[in-house]
Amino acid sequence: MNSVKKNARIAGFLYLILILSGIYSLLYVPSKLIIWDSSIQTFNNLIENEFLFKTGVLGDILMYLTFMFLSLALYKLLSQVNKNVAISMVALVLISVSISFANLIPKLDAISLLSETSPSNSMNDVKHADQLFLLLESHNNGISLIQIFWGLWLFPLGYLVFKSKHLSSFFGILLMIGCFGYITDFVGYFLFPGSYGKTIIPTLTTIPHALGEIGFCFWLLIVGVKKTADTEPS
């Protein structure tokens, strides 16, 4: 196996870890624990399933670390397409990862709050429930901000994939379109928090980056690169 194909496989494997850890920590764990309409019910869920909540935080850490190493693996794979664009891709990821780790502090504070709460009093502890809910809302607001960078990095990545002779230009187009999907969602939820989520727009904006990222991940894992062994010049 030539070095370019090996680099593609490594990037694909890291992308798969990123996707799976993201599904676990961003979708599965919150869906089991957080009820945004009820601080008391959320508090009780976390008291009863503190271990699950902690594994979600570990999933976050794994996701952000993997994201950082994925950007470096993709840089190694794609920098010869256009080095400046590849550098901008890595820079956007590193900014995202930095903000993401800072945004874990409210979750760690929530765990500290849970450890200080007596399970026997949890059902009626409205004060602690409200404190916990504020921490979760703070973390969720941070995720909204981070989504901007989850979108922005896709544009240089998509451009590099599109320009590469060794990868599928189709996924490059989807990744570039996906960039604007993330940004559209941020603007929509920010300006119209009560109504944007009730429209079909969030579903439509999710399709390009979901297909692009998952498809590109499996392309790297299964196909790797096209038969040409050398990377193209800048």
C-alpha angles and dihedrals in degrees: 000000000000120000095252092055090045090053089050091052091049091050090048092050092050090047090053091052089049092052095045095045090047092052090050100045101032101036115014102043096043091047090056098044115022123077105180092197094056127045092183094053091046090050092051091048091053093046090053095041104033092138091056090050090051092050087053089057090050087051089053091052092048091048095051095044090048090049090056094049091043091058090052092048091050090047089055090049099043109025092098090061091062120337097198093052090047090052091051089051092054092045092054091049093050091051089050093049092048092053091043094057091047088050090059091070094084089054091050089048088051090054090051089051091051092051090054093051123092111231090219091062099038097097094064102027097115094163094057091042091055092047091050092047091052089054092050091048090050090053091047091052088052091053089054089056093045090053088072089065092041084062100039096055090055092067098062089038091052091046092052092047091047093050095044117100090207100057138055113277088201091068090045090059092047091050093051091048089047089060090066091045092063092046093047090053092050093050092043096051091041096052099031107026095160100046111023094075091054093061128082092245097091090054092049094047091052096057101072098048093040092052092039097050098039092042093048090048093055092042089058092046099044107026100020101184134339117271096273108102102201126073118238124256122257 
